[in-house]
Amino acid sequence: MKNLSLDDYKSIILRRDPHYDGRLYFGVTTTKIYCRPVCPARPKPENIVIYKSKSAAEKAGCRACLRCRPDLAPGNRFIQPGKDIVRRCLNLMDETFPEHKSIETLATTLGISARHLRRVFAEQLGASPGEILKTQKIHFAKHLLLETRESVSDIAFASGFTSIRRFNEAFKTAYRQTPSQIRTGKHSRQHKGDKIQLSLMILPPYDFTSILSFLKRHAAFGIEKVTDRYYERHVPQHNSYATFRVTINKKQDALLVDLQGFKLQQLSGLLITIGRLFDRDHNPDHLPVTSQGKHPGVRVPGCFDPFETAVSIILSQLVSIAQATGKLAALIQRFGSILDKKDVFRFPQPEQLMNAEIEKIGITRAKADAIRAIARLVHEQKIIFSYGADFARTRKQLLAIKGIGPWTTEIMMMRCFGDPDAFPENDLFIKRALAQHSVDENLWKTHRAYMTNYIWNQSRQNLSPGKKNG
């Protein structure tokens, strides 16, 4: 985000600029409430204080606004293009949430000193990694308190607190209410047995139709079911499985997630993964204004199981989508595990594929070798699927695998590592759009993964089962 004066920030607030939603927050000195830039509240300019993060606002003694709900709204993970340390660290924290990773451990993973990490966080977010994590825990607990009927103690532990006393103290500091008080008068959703429904706020517009269409075309046999209305996935649980289904509530600007068979302590990591699958943190106002006319709300589909997705991307090289999903189904049936009699499968693990005779499903030796190679590297933890990865280093690792070229690498970077600028420039539809000057690549710099999906969405009527992938 470019350097702005205090007057610039106040102007952003007064015009309710959605471009900055998730990038900054403002507090009101007279009420000690903090809000998103798009909040309908109209504070006097002289009473506005700017904060770089939710944690910074709460550290200053502000509580979340009940109108714009900044505590439950998504925050942008790409706060400043090129500021890689914060992006990587926030994503690493997400991937272990609600577990506490020391600042020394995070800094070592990032290859910097703990002192430098503290300085960068203070400069860009106005809060330390520990303060950011504490805020996330409190907000997640509030989410569960409002939308489930689980006990306060169970929610406290599921949110990463090790003591009820500390949870109550932290919650009361953030909200000026106890957990029980914030629940009073709120109608949490009814759920029976192990069924729960939770909502995930999104930033509109959101093109749910296109993301479902993409996931439907690439659905994994026995694992995913996708219709024009919902996405459903079976998740292995020991020798059984749990299921979640995602739909959209456009009136509330939220994804609705119906869960069955999950334990409460699984929900924090599960919701983060689902959020990535549906690109929940993205703010569509960060894209060129020309994208909003034909296909507003473009998102980049992520993945639930990155190894599964990486294998499916290799299988999709230079064949039709129908052929690719057919081979994926054959691989799942031959090497996966059946979880029940209804054709529900567990995707084969890296150790099962790294020495397997994958050619027997009817693919080339080159593809089979590439799958075995990436399976071995993942098993040996030489490649770790993480949104906190060093993108440049990861690209080199993938390109070094025989049978994995630039197109495959960029699709993996886009879907398995969350790189917003991943760009499969050799893709057939991308080449055609650029040749016809349908898009201006320069306008999409730092967000070319979104340009790619924007082009695919425009061309999706041509993405029939008989068409080849790029």
C-alpha positions as CSV (number, residue, x, y, z in Angstrom):
1,M,0.0,0.0,0.0
2,K,1.5,3.3,-1.0
3,N,2.4,5.9,1.5
4,L,-0.6,8.0,2.5
5,S,-1.1,10.9,4.7
6,L,-3.6,11.0,7.6
7,D,-5.8,13.2,5.5
8,D,-5.7,10.6,2.7
9,Y,-6.7,7.8,5.2
10,K,-9.6,9.9,6.5
11,S,-10.8,10.6,3.0
12,I,-10.7,6.8,2.3
13,I,-13.0,6.3,5.4
14,L,-15.4,9.1,4.5
15,R,-15.9,7.8,1.0
16,R,-16.1,4.2,2.2
17,D,-13.5,3.0,-0.2
18,P,-13.8,-0.8,-0.6
19,H,-10.3,-1.0,-2.2
20,Y,-8.9,-0.7,1.4
21,D,-11.2,-3.2,3.0
22,G,-9.1,-5.7,4.9
23,R,-6.0,-3.5,4.5
24,L,-6.7,-0.9,7.3
25,Y,-9.2,-0.2,10.0
26,F,-10.3,3.0,11.8
27,G,-11.2,3.7,15.4
28,V,-13.4,6.4,16.7
29,T,-12.0,8.1,19.7
30,T,-15.4,9.0,21.2
31,T,-16.8,5.5,21.2
32,K,-13.6,3.4,21.3
33,I,-15.1,1.2,18.5
34,Y,-13.1,0.2,15.4
35,C,-14.5,-0.4,11.9
36,R,-13.8,-1.5,8.4
37,P,-13.3,1.3,5.8
38,V,-16.7,0.3,4.2
39,C,-18.7,0.7,7.5
40,P,-21.8,2.9,7.1
41,A,-20.9,4.8,10.3
42,R,-20.1,8.4,9.6
43,P,-17.6,9.6,12.3
44,K,-16.3,13.1,12.4
45,P,-12.9,13.3,10.7
46,E,-11.2,14.7,13.9
47,N,-12.3,11.6,15.8
48,I,-10.8,9.1,13.4
49,V,-7.7,7.1,14.3
50,I,-6.2,4.7,11.7
51,Y,-5.0,1.2,12.6
52,K,-3.0,-1.2,10.4
53,S,-4.7,-4.3,11.7
54,K,-7.5,-5.6,13.9
55,S,-4.9,-6.5,16.6
56,A,-3.5,-2.9,16.6
57,A,-7.0,-1.5,17.1
58,E,-7.8,-3.9,19.9
59,K,-4.4,-3.3,21.5
60,A,-5.4,0.4,21.6
61,G,-8.5,-0.5,23.6
62,C,-11.1,-0.5,20.8
63,R,-13.8,-3.1,20.4
64,A,-15.2,-4.4,17.1
65,C,-18.2,-2.6,15.5
66,L,-21.4,-4.6,15.5
67,R,-22.5,-3.2,12.1
68,C,-19.5,-3.9,9.8
69,R,-18.1,-6.8,12.0
70,P,-14.4,-6.4,11.3
71,D,-13.7,-9.2,13.7
72,L,-15.5,-11.7,11.6
73,A,-14.7,-10.3,8.1
74,P,-11.8,-11.6,6.1
75,G,-8.5,-9.7,6.1
76,N,-6.3,-9.4,3.1
77,R,-3.1,-11.6,3.2
78,F,-1.4,-9.6,0.5
79,I,-1.3,-6.3,2.3
80,Q,1.6,-4.9,0.3
81,P,2.8,-6.5,-2.9
82,G,6.5,-7.3,-2.5
83,K,6.3,-7.3,1.3
84,D,6.8,-11.0,1.5
85,I,7.8,-11.5,5.2
86,V,4.4,-10.5,6.5
87,R,2.5,-12.5,3.9
88,R,4.5,-15.6,4.6
89,C,4.4,-15.3,8.4
90,L,0.6,-14.8,8.5
91,N,0.1,-17.8,6.4
92,L,2.4,-20.0,8.4
93,M,0.5,-18.9,11.5
94,D,-2.8,-19.8,9.8
95,E,-1.4,-23.3,9.0
96,T,-0.7,-24.1,12.6
97,F,-3.6,-22.1,14.2
98,P,-4.5,-22.1,17.0
99,E,-1.2,-23.6,18.1
100,H,1.3,-21.0,19.3
101,K,4.6,-20.9,17.3
102,S,7.3,-18.8,19.0
103,I,8.5,-15.8,17.2
104,E,11.9,-17.4,17.1
105,T,10.5,-20.5,15.3
106,L,8.7,-18.4,12.8
107,A,11.7,-16.2,12.2
108,T,13.9,-19.3,11.6
109,T,11.4,-20.7,9.1
110,L,11.5,-17.4,7.3
111,G,15.3,-17.2,7.4
112,I,15.5,-13.9,9.4
113,S,16.1,-12.8,13.0
114,A,13.3,-12.6,15.6
115,R,14.2,-9.0,16.1
116,H,13.7,-8.2,12.4
117,L,10.4,-10.1,12.3
118,R,9.1,-8.1,15.3
119,R,10.2,-4.8,13.6
120,V,8.5,-5.7,10.3
121,F,5.2,-6.7,12.0
122,A,5.2,-3.5,14.1
123,E,5.9,-1.4,10.9
124,Q,3.2,-3.1,8.7
125,L,0.6,-4.3,11.1
126,G,1.1,-2.3,14.3
127,A,1.2,-5.5,16.3
128,S,3.5,-8.5,17.1
129,P,2.9,-12.0,15.8
130,G,1.8,-13.0,19.3
131,E,-0.8,-10.2,19.4
132,I,-2.1,-11.2,15.9
133,L,-2.5,-14.8,17.1
134,K,-4.3,-13.8,20.3
135,T,-6.7,-11.7,18.2
136,Q,-7.4,-14.6,15.9
137,K,-8.1,-16.9,18.8
138,I,-10.6,-14.4,20.3
139,H,-12.4,-13.8,17.0
140,F,-12.6,-17.6,16.3
141,A,-14.1,-18.1,19.7
142,K,-16.7,-15.4,19.1
143,H,-17.6,-17.1,15.8
144,L,-18.3,-20.4,17.6
145,L,-20.1,-18.7,20.5
146,L,-22.5,-17.0,18.1
147,E,-23.1,-19.9,15.7
148,T,-23.0,-23.0,17.8
149,R,-24.3,-24.3,21.1
150,E,-21.1,-25.8,22.2
151,S,-20.1,-25.1,25.8
152,V,-17.9,-22.1,26.6
153,S,-15.2,-24.3,28.0
154,D,-15.1,-26.5,24.9
155,I,-14.9,-23.4,22.7
156,A,-12.1,-21.9,24.8
157,F,-9.9,-25.0,24.3
158,A,-10.9,-25.4,20.6
159,S,-9.7,-21.8,20.1
160,G,-6.3,-22.5,21.5
161,F,-6.6,-21.3,25.1
162,T,-5.2,-23.5,27.8
163,S,-7.2,-22.0,30.7
164,I,-10.8,-20.9,31.1
165,R,-9.7,-18.0,33.3
166,R,-7.3,-16.6,30.7
167,F,-9.9,-17.1,28.0
168,N,-12.5,-15.1,30.0
169,E,-10.1,-12.3,30.7
170,A,-8.9,-12.0,27.1
171,F,-12.5,-12.1,25.8
172,K,-13.7,-9.5,28.2
173,T,-10.8,-7.2,27.4
174,A,-11.7,-7.5,23.7
175,Y,-15.5,-7.2,23.9
176,R,-16.3,-5.7,27.3
177,Q,-18.5,-8.7,27.8
178,T,-18.0,-12.3,29.0
179,P,-18.4,-15.1,26.6
180,S,-21.7,-16.0,28.2
181,Q,-23.0,-12.4,27.9
182,I,-22.1,-12.1,24.2
183,R,-24.2,-15.2,23.6
184,T,-27.2,-14.0,25.5
185,G,-30.1,-13.1,23.2
186,K,-28.2,-14.5,20.2
187,H,-29.8,-17.3,18.4
188,S,-27.1,-19.7,17.5
189,R,-27.9,-22.2,14.8
190,Q,-29.6,-25.4,15.8
191,H,-27.6,-28.5,15.2
192,K,-28.3,-32.1,15.8
193,G,-25.7,-34.6,17.0
194,D,-22.4,-33.9,15.1
195,K,-24.0,-31.5,12.5
196,I,-23.0,-27.8,12.6
197,Q,-23.5,-24.9,10.2
198,L,-21.1,-22.0,10.2
199,S,-20.9,-18.9,8.0
200,L,-17.7,-17.4,6.5
201,M,-18.0,-13.7,5.6
202,I,-16.8,-12.8,2.1
203,L,-16.1,-9.5,0.4
204,P,-18.6,-8.9,-2.5
205,P,-18.9,-9.3,-5.4
206,Y,-18.2,-13.1,-5.3
207,D,-18.5,-15.2,-8.4
208,F,-19.6,-18.4,-6.7
209,T,-21.0,-19.8,-10.0
210,S,-17.6,-19.8,-11.7
211,I,-15.7,-21.2,-8.8
212,L,-18.3,-24.1,-8.5
213,S,-18.0,-24.6,-12.3
214,F,-14.3,-25.0,-12.1
215,L,-14.4,-27.3,-9.1
216,K,-17.1,-29.4,-10.8
217,R,-15.0,-29.9,-13.9
218,H,-12.0,-31.1,-11.8
219,A,-13.8,-33.0,-9.1
220,A,-12.0,-36.1,-7.6
221,F,-14.0,-39.3,-7.9
222,G,-15.2,-40.7,-4.5
223,I,-13.9,-37.6,-2.7
224,E,-15.8,-34.5,-4.0
225,K,-19.3,-33.9,-5.3
226,V,-20.0,-30.6,-7.0
227,T,-23.3,-29.4,-8.3
228,D,-24.5,-26.0,-9.6
229,R,-25.5,-25.1,-6.0
230,Y,-22.9,-26.6,-3.7
231,Y,-19.5,-28.2,-3.2
232,E,-19.3,-31.3,-1.0
233,R,-16.2,-33.2,0.2
234,H,-15.6,-36.3,2.3
235,V,-12.6,-36.0,4.7
236,P,-11.0,-39.1,6.1
237,Q,-11.3,-39.6,9.9
238,H,-9.3,-42.7,10.9
239,N,-11.2,-45.5,9.2
240,S,-14.3,-43.5,8.5
241,Y,-15.0,-40.0,7.2
242,A,-16.6,-36.6,7.9
243,T,-18.3,-34.4,5.3
244,F,-18.7,-30.7,4.7
245,R,-20.8,-28.9,2.1
246,V,-20.4,-25.3,1.0
247,T,-23.2,-23.1,-0.4
248,I,-23.6,-19.3,-0.6
249,N,-25.9,-16.8,1.2
250,K,-25.7,-13.8,-1.1
251,K,-28.0,-11.7,1.1
252,Q,-25.5,-12.0,4.0
253,D,-22.4,-12.0,1.8
254,A,-21.3,-15.3,3.3
255,L,-20.4,-18.8,2.5
256,L,-22.4,-21.3,4.5
257,V,-20.5,-24.4,5.6
258,D,-22.5,-27.5,6.8
259,L,-20.3,-29.9,8.7
260,Q,-21.0,-33.4,9.8
261,G,-18.7,-35.7,11.8
262,F,-16.0,-33.2,12.7
263,K,-14.7,-32.6,16.2
264,L,-14.8,-29.1,17.6
265,Q,-11.0,-28.9,17.8
266,Q,-10.8,-29.6,14.0
267,L,-12.9,-26.6,13.0
268,S,-10.2,-23.9,13.2
269,G,-7.9,-25.5,10.7
270,L,-10.8,-26.8,8.6
271,L,-12.3,-23.4,8.1
272,I,-9.0,-21.9,7.1
273,T,-8.5,-24.6,4.5
274,I,-12.1,-24.1,3.2
275,G,-11.4,-20.4,3.1
276,R,-8.4,-21.0,0.9
277,L,-10.3,-23.4,-1.4
278,F,-12.8,-20.7,-2.0
279,D,-10.4,-17.8,-1.9
280,R,-12.3,-16.1,0.9
281,D,-9.6,-13.5,1.9
282,H,-9.5,-11.9,-1.6
283,N,-10.8,-8.4,-2.0
284,P,-12.2,-8.1,-5.6
285,D,-11.6,-4.3,-5.5
286,H,-7.9,-4.9,-5.8
287,L,-8.3,-6.0,-9.4
288,P,-8.5,-3.7,-12.5
289,V,-11.8,-2.0,-12.8
290,T,-12.2,-3.4,-16.3
291,S,-12.7,-6.9,-14.7
292,Q,-15.8,-5.8,-12.9
293,G,-18.0,-5.4,-16.0
294,K,-18.2,-8.8,-17.6
295,H,-17.3,-11.2,-14.7
296,P,-17.3,-9.3,-11.3
297,G,-16.0,-11.1,-8.2
298,V,-13.5,-13.4,-9.9
299,R,-11.8,-15.8,-7.5
300,V,-8.9,-18.2,-7.8
301,P,-9.9,-21.8,-6.7
302,G,-7.4,-23.1,-4.2
303,C,-7.4,-26.7,-3.0
304,F,-8.3,-28.8,0.1
305,D,-5.6,-31.4,-0.3
306,P,-2.5,-29.9,-2.1
307,F,-0.9,-33.2,-2.9
308,E,-4.1,-34.5,-4.4
309,T,-4.4,-31.3,-6.5
310,A,-0.8,-31.5,-7.6
311,V,-1.2,-35.0,-8.8
312,S,-4.4,-34.0,-10.7
313,I,-2.6,-31.1,-12.4
314,I,0.1,-33.5,-13.6
315,L,-2.5,-35.8,-15.0
316,S,-4.2,-32.9,-16.8
317,Q,-1.1,-32.1,-18.9
318,L,-2.1,-31.9,-22.6
319,V,-5.3,-33.9,-22.4
320,S,-8.9,-33.0,-22.2
321,I,-10.5,-32.3,-18.8
322,A,-12.7,-35.4,-19.2
323,Q,-9.6,-37.6,-19.8
324,A,-7.7,-36.0,-16.9
325,T,-10.6,-36.6,-14.4
326,G,-11.0,-40.1,-15.7
327,K,-7.3,-40.9,-15.1
328,L,-7.6,-39.3,-11.6
329,A,-10.6,-41.6,-10.9
330,A,-8.6,-44.6,-12.0
331,L,-5.6,-43.6,-9.8
332,I,-7.9,-43.1,-6.8
333,Q,-9.7,-46.5,-7.3
334,R,-6.4,-48.4,-7.8
335,F,-4.2,-46.8,-5.2
336,G,-6.6,-45.1,-2.8
337,S,-8.5,-46.6,0.2
338,I,-12.2,-47.3,0.3
339,L,-13.8,-45.6,3.4
340,D,-17.3,-47.2,3.0
341,K,-19.5,-49.1,0.5
342,K,-20.8,-45.8,-1.1
343,D,-17.7,-45.3,-3.2
344,V,-16.1,-42.9,-0.7
345,F,-12.3,-42.9,-1.0
346,R,-9.2,-41.6,0.7
347,F,-6.7,-40.2,-1.8
348,P,-3.5,-42.2,-1.9
349,Q,-0.7,-40.7,0.3
350,P,2.7,-39.8,-1.1
351,E,4.3,-42.9,0.4
352,Q,1.8,-45.0,-1.5
353,L,2.6,-43.4,-4.9
354,M,6.3,-42.8,-4.8
355,N,7.1,-46.4,-5.8
356,A,3.8,-47.3,-7.4
357,E,3.4,-48.6,-11.0
358,I,1.2,-45.7,-11.9
359,E,1.5,-46.4,-15.6
360,K,-1.0,-49.2,-15.1
361,I,-3.8,-46.6,-15.1
362,G,-3.0,-45.8,-18.7
363,I,-0.8,-42.8,-18.6
364,T,2.6,-42.1,-20.1
365,R,5.9,-43.0,-18.3
366,A,6.8,-39.4,-18.1
367,K,3.6,-38.5,-16.2
368,A,4.0,-41.5,-13.9
369,D,7.7,-40.5,-13.2
370,A,6.6,-36.9,-12.4
371,I,4.0,-38.1,-9.9
372,R,6.4,-40.6,-8.3
373,A,9.0,-37.8,-8.0
374,I,6.8,-35.2,-6.4
375,A,5.4,-37.9,-4.1
376,R,8.9,-38.8,-2.9
377,L,9.8,-35.1,-2.4
378,V,6.7,-34.5,-0.4
379,H,7.2,-37.7,1.7
380,E,10.8,-36.6,2.4
381,Q,9.5,-33.1,3.3
382,K,11.8,-31.6,0.6
383,I,8.7,-29.9,-0.8
384,I,6.2,-28.6,1.7
385,F,2.8,-27.4,0.5
386,S,2.4,-24.1,2.3
387,Y,0.9,-20.7,1.5
388,G,3.9,-19.4,3.5
389,A,6.4,-20.8,1.0
390,D,9.1,-18.8,-0.7
391,F,7.5,-18.6,-4.1
392,A,10.8,-18.2,-6.1
393,R,12.4,-21.1,-4.3
394,T,9.4,-23.3,-4.7
395,R,9.2,-22.6,-8.5
396,K,12.8,-23.7,-8.9
397,Q,12.0,-26.9,-7.0
398,L,9.0,-27.8,-9.1
399,L,10.7,-27.0,-12.4
400,A,13.6,-29.2,-11.4
401,I,11.3,-32.2,-11.5
402,K,11.5,-34.0,-14.8
403,G,8.0,-34.0,-16.4
404,I,6.9,-30.8,-14.6
405,G,7.2,-27.8,-16.9
406,P,6.2,-24.1,-16.7
407,W,2.5,-24.6,-17.2
408,T,2.2,-27.3,-14.5
409,T,4.4,-25.3,-12.2
410,E,2.3,-22.2,-12.5
411,I,-1.0,-24.0,-11.9
412,M,0.5,-25.7,-8.8
413,M,1.7,-22.3,-7.6
414,M,-1.7,-20.9,-8.1
415,R,-3.8,-23.6,-6.5
416,C,-1.4,-25.4,-4.0
417,F,0.7,-22.4,-2.8
418,G,-1.7,-19.5,-3.1
419,D,0.5,-17.3,-5.4
420,P,-1.7,-14.5,-6.6
421,D,0.7,-13.7,-9.5
422,A,1.0,-17.3,-10.8
423,F,0.7,-17.0,-14.5
424,P,0.6,-20.0,-17.0
425,E,1.4,-17.9,-20.0
426,N,1.6,-21.0,-22.3
427,D,-2.1,-21.8,-21.6
428,L,-4.1,-21.9,-24.8
429,F,-6.8,-19.5,-23.6
430,I,-4.3,-17.1,-22.1
431,K,-2.2,-16.9,-25.3
432,R,-5.4,-16.3,-27.3
433,A,-6.7,-13.6,-25.0
434,L,-3.3,-11.8,-25.0
435,A,-3.0,-12.1,-28.8
436,Q,-6.5,-10.6,-29.2
437,H,-5.8,-7.9,-26.7
438,S,-8.8,-9.0,-24.6
439,V,-6.9,-8.1,-21.5
440,D,-4.0,-5.8,-20.6
441,E,-1.5,-7.9,-18.7
442,N,0.2,-4.8,-17.3
443,L,-3.0,-3.9,-15.4
444,W,-2.9,-7.2,-13.6
445,K,0.7,-7.2,-12.4
446,T,1.0,-9.0,-9.0
447,H,-2.5,-10.5,-9.6
448,R,-2.1,-12.5,-12.8
449,A,-3.6,-15.6,-11.3
450,Y,-6.8,-13.6,-11.2
451,M,-6.4,-12.5,-14.8
452,T,-5.9,-16.2,-15.7
453,N,-9.2,-17.2,-14.0
454,Y,-10.9,-14.1,-15.4
455,I,-10.0,-15.3,-18.9
456,W,-11.0,-18.8,-18.1
457,N,-14.4,-17.6,-16.9
458,Q,-14.9,-15.6,-20.0
459,S,-14.1,-18.7,-22.1
460,R,-15.8,-21.3,-19.9
461,Q,-18.5,-22.0,-22.5
462,N,-15.6,-23.4,-24.6
463,L,-14.2,-25.4,-21.8
464,S,-16.3,-28.4,-22.6
465,P,-15.1,-31.9,-21.7
466,G,-13.7,-32.4,-25.2
467,K,-11.4,-29.3,-24.9
468,K,-7.7,-29.8,-24.0
469,N,-6.1,-28.1,-21.0
470,G,-3.3,-25.7,-21.8
